[in-house]
Amino acid sequence: MICRIICSSRTGNTYALAEAVRDRLREKGMECIGPVRPEEGEREGDLICVGFWTDKGDCSQDVAAYLESLKGQRVFLFGTAGFGGSPSYFEKVLGRVQGHLDPSNCVAGTFMCQGRMPQAVRDRFQAGLEQNPEDKALKGRLENFDRALSHPDQSDLAAAGNAAELAAGNVPGM
């Protein structure tokens, strides 16, 4: 079985998940190609694993274009999001990302976890809080930023591998 791993990663978080997915599927005997960037990715395989970082509640444009080009494939979607961390937020993001797929494709599985954000994001929140010390929304964003610093952690990487393995099990012949 051939698995293609496509990944767009702005900060390295999603790339770490892509490596965990690749390693787990190789352990299970799949031939894995990648991770490669969307513009370098082939569009055929027994399982297409597509990793994305969350950009305004959706995937980045390069991943969207790649997903829109797929036809008749089994797809495993995995991603990271700096904001959120709740299953309901992840489901909303995954729903938007899945919306880029042609109906001829089959989503074999999904996975999302929180990912750390660049320090510039925290600096922006901190500056806003200095101007508005009682701003509860900014306080919440700072707390979320600090929680995200350790992600993806080893538990996230293992969970991504588990989800990919389950998705591969949904492919005929695996």
C-alpha positions in Angstrom: 0.0 0.0 0.0 1.2 3.5 -0.8 0.6 6.4 1.5 1.4 9.9 0.4 2.0 12.5 3.2 1.4 16.1 2.2 2.1 18.8 4.8 2.0 22.5 5.1 3.6 23.7 8.4 4.2 27.3 9.3 5.9 26.7 12.7 7.0 23.1 12.5 4.0 21.8 14.6 2.2 20.1 11.7 5.5 18.8 10.3 6.1 17.0 13.6 2.6 15.4 13.3 3.4 14.4 9.7 6.6 12.6 10.8 4.6 10.8 13.5 2.0 9.7 10.9 4.7 8.5 8.5 6.6 6.6 11.2 3.5 4.8 12.5 2.3 3.8 9.0 5.7 2.6 8.1 5.7 0.5 11.3 2.4 -1.1 10.0 4.0 -2.0 6.6 2.8 0.9 4.4 5.1 2.5 1.9 5.1 6.1 2.8 6.2 8.9 0.6 6.7 12.3 2.2 6.1 14.5 4.0 6.2 16.9 1.1 4.7 20.4 0.6 1.3 20.5 -1.2 2.7 21.9 -4.4 5.1 18.9 -4.6 2.5 16.3 -3.8 1.2 13.6 -6.1 -2.5 13.2 -6.1 -2.9 9.4 -6.1 -2.2 6.7 -3.6 -4.0 4.2 -1.4 -4.2 6.8 1.4 -3.5 10.5 1.1 -2.6 12.0 4.4 -2.9 15.8 4.4 -1.5 18.0 7.3 -2.4 21.6 7.7 -2.0 24.5 10.1 -5.1 26.5 11.0 -5.4 29.8 9.3 -8.4 31.9 10.4 -10.4 28.8 11.1 -9.5 26.9 7.9 -6.5 25.4 6.3 -3.9 27.5 4.4 -4.5 28.3 0.7 -1.8 25.8 -0.5 -3.6 23.0 1.3 -7.0 24.1 0.1 -5.8 24.1 -3.5 -4.3 20.7 -3.1 -7.5 19.2 -1.5 -9.6 20.8 -4.2 -7.5 19.0 -6.8 -8.0 15.5 -5.4 -10.5 13.2 -7.0 -11.6 9.7 -5.9 -9.1 9.4 -3.1 -9.2 8.1 0.5 -7.9 11.0 2.6 -6.7 11.3 6.2 -6.7 14.9 7.4 -4.6 16.1 10.4 -3.8 19.6 11.6 -2.8 21.9 14.4 -4.4 25.0 15.7 -2.8 27.6 18.1 -6.2 28.8 19.3 -8.8 26.6 20.7 -8.0 23.2 22.0 -11.6 22.2 22.4 -13.0 19.3 20.4 -15.9 21.5 19.2 -13.5 24.1 17.7 -11.4 21.3 16.1 -14.6 19.9 14.5 -15.5 23.2 13.1 -12.1 23.6 11.5 -12.1 20.1 10.2 -15.6 20.7 8.7 -14.3 23.8 6.8 -11.2 21.8 5.6 -13.3 18.9 4.4 -15.4 21.4 2.4 -12.4 21.8 0.1 -12.7 18.1 -1.0 -14.6 16.9 -4.0 -17.5 14.6 -3.1 -15.7 11.8 -4.9 -13.2 11.6 -2.1 -13.7 9.6 1.1 -12.4 11.0 4.4 -10.9 7.9 6.1 -10.1 9.8 9.4 -9.1 13.0 11.0 -7.0 14.3 13.8 -6.3 17.7 15.3 -4.4 19.1 18.3 -3.2 22.4 19.7 0.1 23.8 18.4 2.4 26.4 19.8 2.3 29.8 18.2 5.1 32.3 17.4 6.3 34.6 20.2 5.1 37.6 18.2 1.5 36.5 18.9 2.1 36.6 22.6 3.8 39.9 22.4 0.8 41.4 20.6 -1.6 40.0 23.3 0.7 41.3 26.1 0.8 44.8 24.5 -2.9 44.9 24.2 -3.3 43.8 27.9 -0.9 46.6 29.0 -3.3 49.1 27.3 -6.4 47.3 28.7 -5.5 45.5 31.9 -9.0 44.3 32.6 -9.6 42.8 29.1 -10.8 39.3 29.9 -10.6 38.1 26.3 -6.9 39.1 26.1 -6.2 37.4 29.4 -7.8 34.3 28.0 -5.7 34.5 24.8 -2.5 34.8 26.8 -3.5 31.8 29.0 -4.2 29.8 25.8 -0.9 30.8 24.3 0.9 29.6 27.4 -1.0 26.3 27.3 -0.1 25.8 23.7 3.6 26.1 24.2 4.2 22.4 24.9 2.1 21.2 21.9 2.3 19.1 20.0 3.7 17.0 22.8 4.5 13.2 22.8 0.8 12.4 23.6 -0.3 14.4 20.6 2.2 12.7 18.3 1.2 9.3 19.5 -2.5 10.2 19.1 -1.9 11.4 15.5 -0.1 8.1 14.7 -3.0 6.2 16.2 -5.6 8.1 14.2 -3.6 7.6 11.0 -3.4 3.8 11.7 -7.2 3.7 12.2 -7.6 5.7 8.9 -5.3 3.2 7.1 -7.5 0.4 8.5 -10.4 2.0 6.6 -8.6 1.4 3.3 -9.5 -1.8 1.5 -6.6 -4.2 1.5 -4.9 -2.9 4.6 
